[in-house]
Amino acid sequence: MNTERLLQTFQELVSIDNPSLFEREICDYISLYLNNLGFTVYEDDVASKIMGNSGNLYCFLEGDESLEPLLFSAHMDVIEPSYGKQAIIHENGNITSDGTTILGADDLAGVSVILEAVTTIKENNFQHRPIELVFFVGEEIYGIGSKVFDYSLLKSKEAYILDSSGEVGSAAYKAPTLISFDVTVLGKSGHTGFHSNKIIHSIAITSEAITKIKMGQIDEESTCNMGVIQGGLAPNIIPYSCKVKGEIRSHSHKKAIEILNEISNIFHSTGEKYNAVVNFESKVQIKAYETPLNHPVVERFKNVCGDLNINPAFYPTFGGSDNNNLEEHEINGLVLANAMHNPHSCEETSSISELEKITNIVIALMRNKD
């Protein structure tokens, strides 16, 4: 691998504005790069389906036909604040933004590593497996790009997704179902100075319901949060409506549904108690999966790490990724730590040594014959 080239690619990608649904320039950069390396490159038509300006990018490179193809994936979007971001490389090897934006290592580190890995393989004429690459859009919006991807394009049954924080060599093998829900409690408004029995206080009813619901860590594999509450027009008006937005996460899909039903029942029963109308809507954003720790995709990763004197580690995560959607289409994968720390914050960091380490892992996986 070429460290200088890897860092240049990373800095160039980070300098491109690419919030969710605006991945056009990143997509064009990757497409041109891989076309020049001899990949077959195809951009799908999901942009119109998700109101974005770019599709998912599928790329294929023929390899040793006696070996099964492997899929490597990273996403092209970042969260805010991202406009004007720059990757600053410090003398100690750490990489940060200027502190006013995210760095974008989530997930441009993953994109850069994949590009450097395939470049190294091509320029050294290394033998390799058939390689499939998919760069998804809209991952930060509950994986909407990978949710509507045409999976009939894929030949691989195993995948490595570069999209996790933590020490390089670690990988997530298990991730939760994530259900979002919106609740609207409708009461009857009135003037606070002329209170009557006809008034139904929507915020009070909502508050009573919330006090009956356990939030935070519910058990070892489930969480619940209500992060947005909106209601009322003025201090002297009894509020007609109150809205709540929340989410449930659980490594058990069945349990997530049970928690959702319990929350719905609490809101409806509390509303009925005061003759309020309750509208409850929910959506399963991603579904839980667990890749068995004795699966070949795990064993291969362990062996490669061992060959590189890197300690592999496997953990469950409460974060979702495109791998949730890949697993729904019977593609077993691991989400690899790819040289990013403190993602989703302006304190996000990466480092030269970690980028080198994960690039060597990816090269070895692409060349592996097991």
C-alpha positions, 0 to 999 in steps of 0.5 A: 500500500501507498500511505501518501496516496491513501492520505491524499485520497482521504483528504480529497474525499473529506474536502467534498461536501456530501451530506445525506442525499447530496452524495453526487460529487463523491459518487462521481469521484469513486466512479471515475477512480474505479473506472480507471482501475478497470472495474465495471461500474454501475450507478442505480436509479434510487436517487429519484426514489429517495429524493437524493441527487445520487444513486448507489454505486455498484462495482465489480472486478473479476478475479480467481474464478475458483474462489467465491466473490467477496463484497466490500462496502462503505457509505458515501454520506456524512452527518452534519455539520459537514460543509467545508470540512477538512482533514488536518493531519497532525505531526503525531499522526492523528487526523482531525477536522478544524473543530467546527465540523465533523471529520467525515471518517464516518465513512470516508475513511472506509471509502478511502481504504477500499480504494487504496486496497484495490489500487494496491492489488491492481498495481502489484498484479496480486492474485485476488478473489472476484471483488464486489464493491457497493457504496451506498447513499443515505446510510445516515438516514436509517440506511435508506439507500441500501434498503432499496438497492437491487440485491439481484446484482450481487454475486457475493454471499459474504460481506465486510462493511467498513463502518464502525468505530473502535480499535482496528481489528474489532468488528460488530457481528450483531446489531439491533432492530430499530423502530421509530414511532410518532405519537400525537395526543389531541385534546381540547384547548381553551383559555387558562383564565376560563377553565372548564370541564370541556378542556382536555390538556394534551401535554398533561396527558402525554406527560402522564403516559411517559411516566409509565414508560421505562426509558434508557436501558430496558434490559441487556438487549433493548433500549427506548428513548423519546427524544422530541416533545412538541406541544402548545402555542402560548403560556395562556392557552391550554394545548390542543395537541402534543407530539412525541418522537421516539425510538426502540432498539433491541437485538431481539426483533420480537422484543422490539415489537413487544416494547412498541406494542406496550408503549402504544397501549400506554398512550392509548389507555391514558388518552382514553382515560381523559377522552383524548384522541391518540394517533400512534404511528411506527416504522421498522427502520432496520431489522436485527441480525446476528452473524454466527461467530463460527461463520466463514466470514468471521473465521476468515477475518480472524485468520487475516488479523492473526497473519498481520499480528492484529488482535481480532475482537467481536462485539454486539452493537446498538448502532445500525448500518447497511449490513442490517439490510444486507443480512435481510437479503441473506448476505452474512457480514461483519462491520469492521472498525475502520479508523474512526473514533467519536463519530457523529461529533466535531471531536471525530478523529482518525489516524495514519497508523489505523488507516494503514492497518485497516487497509492491510486487512482489506487487502489481505481479505481480498487476496485470501483463498479461504 
